[in-house]
Amino acid sequence: MENMRYEYPATRTITKRAHVGVVGSGDLEVLLSPSQTANTEVIVHTSVDGYGHVWKSLLDRFFQRYDSAAKIELNDFGATPGVVMLYLAEAVEASEGAGANS
């Protein structure tokens, strides 16, 4: 199991939590909550070791478009980069829209 932490600057805030996916399904779980700082903190827990460079590249690309301050926890069990991007986008949409979980 590998754990990584990344931080990105943010210009907006969110007020809702979001939960997307289920790690027990053999894929990915995204937990998104409002941040107490002006940055986005991403914590990745993955069962696949040695892919830190892929996670960094994927998250760098995602956070070029997403600028809300949040704390995001990714619990990964071998999801592909496309699935990660999809679940992250779904969590952001849920946190900014009416479909967010409290």
Secondary structure, 3 states (H helix, E strand, C coil): CEEEEEEEECCEECCCCEEEECHHHCCEEEEEEECCCCEEEEEEEECCCCCHHHHHHHHHHHCCCCCEEEEEEEEECCCCHHHHHHHHHHHHHHHHCCCCCC
